Amino acid sequence: MLPASNRLRRSDDFRRAVRMGRRAGRRAVVVHLLPGSGSSDEPARVGFVVNKAVGNAVLRNRVHRRLRAVMAAQLPSLPPGSLTVVRALPASAAASYDELVADVHGALRRVLTVPLKDVR
């Protein structure tokens, strides 16, 4: 479970992470990461988007729970103050937990190593 301080809640934060952050996609997920200001006192925050294309409510909730568990384990590797949005693709409904872990890890590795362009 993600601690309350690490949850992304405001729609403005979701919008900023998706529009201005780095993006990497895999078969089952797309990860958007907007690095923080670098201050170590602000926690990394994570949000999830699991829309109806994934499946019915039972499938969406299962995918959401699995993605939360994957990202809870990844919190220490995220930059302080960063905003991360994990968007589930329709393939995530049929993916096993291990496949979701591999997809999220691959996407995170990609967004954490790609240099950020100056967006001014």
C-alpha positions in Angstrom: 0.0 0.0 0.0 1.2 3.5 -0.8 1.6 5.8 2.2 -0.7 8.9 2.1 2.2 11.2 1.6 3.2 9.4 -1.6 -0.2 9.5 -3.3 -1.0 11.8 -6.2 -4.4 13.3 -5.7 -4.8 16.6 -7.5 -5.8 16.7 -11.1 -3.4 19.5 -11.7 -0.5 17.3 -10.6 -1.7 14.5 -12.9 -2.0 16.9 -15.8 1.5 18.4 -15.2 3.2 14.9 -15.0 1.5 13.7 -18.2 2.1 16.9 -20.2 5.5 18.0 -19.0 7.2 14.8 -17.8 9.2 12.0 -19.5 7.2 9.1 -20.9 8.0 5.5 -21.6 5.6 2.8 -22.7 5.6 -0.9 -22.5 3.0 -3.5 -23.5 0.8 -3.1 -20.5 1.6 0.4 -19.1 2.8 3.9 -19.9 4.8 5.7 -17.2 5.0 9.5 -17.0 7.6 11.0 -14.6 8.2 14.6 -13.9 11.3 15.0 -11.7 11.0 17.2 -8.7 12.9 20.3 -7.6 15.5 18.0 -6.0 14.8 18.9 -2.4 15.0 15.7 -0.3 12.3 16.8 2.1 9.5 16.4 -0.4 8.4 12.8 -1.0 7.9 11.3 -4.5 4.2 11.0 -5.4 2.5 8.4 -7.6 -0.9 8.3 -9.2 -2.7 5.7 -11.4 -5.0 5.9 -14.4 -6.9 2.8 -15.2 -9.8 3.6 -17.5 -12.7 1.6 -18.9 -10.7 0.3 -21.9 -8.9 -2.0 -19.4 -12.2 -3.9 -18.6 -15.0 -4.0 -16.1 -14.7 -2.6 -12.6 -13.4 -5.9 -11.1 -10.5 -6.0 -13.7 -9.8 -2.3 -13.3 -9.6 -2.7 -9.5 -7.3 -5.7 -9.8 -5.0 -3.9 -12.1 -5.0 -0.9 -9.9 -4.1 -3.0 -6.8 -1.3 -4.7 -8.6 0.2 -1.5 -9.9 0.0 0.1 -6.4 1.9 -2.9 -5.0 4.6 -2.6 -7.8 5.0 1.1 -7.3 5.1 0.9 -3.5 8.3 -1.3 -3.9 9.7 1.3 -6.3 9.3 4.4 -4.1 12.9 4.4 -2.9 14.2 4.5 -6.4 12.1 7.6 -7.4 13.7 11.0 -7.3 12.5 13.1 -4.3 9.6 15.5 -5.1 8.9 13.7 -8.4 5.4 13.2 -9.8 4.8 9.8 -11.4 1.6 8.7 -13.3 1.2 5.0 -14.3 -1.4 4.6 -17.0 -2.7 1.0 -17.5 -3.2 -0.1 -21.1 -5.9 -2.6 -22.1 -3.2 -5.4 -22.2 -2.7 -5.0 -18.5 -6.0 -6.8 -17.8 -4.6 -10.0 -19.2 -1.1 -9.5 -17.8 0.2 -11.5 -14.8 1.7 -9.8 -11.8 5.2 -10.6 -13.0 4.5 -9.2 -16.4 3.3 -6.0 -14.8 6.4 -5.8 -12.7 8.6 -6.3 -15.7 6.7 -3.6 -17.7 6.8 -1.0 -14.9 10.5 -1.7 -14.2 11.4 -1.3 -17.8 9.4 1.9 -18.2 10.8 3.4 -15.0 14.4 2.5 -16.1 13.8 4.3 -19.3 12.3 7.5 -17.8 15.0 7.7 -15.1 17.8 7.5 -17.6 16.6 9.7 -20.4 17.8 13.3 -20.0 15.1 15.9 -19.5 14.8 18.6 -22.2 14.6 22.2 -21.1 10.8 23.0 -21.3 11.1 26.8 -20.9 
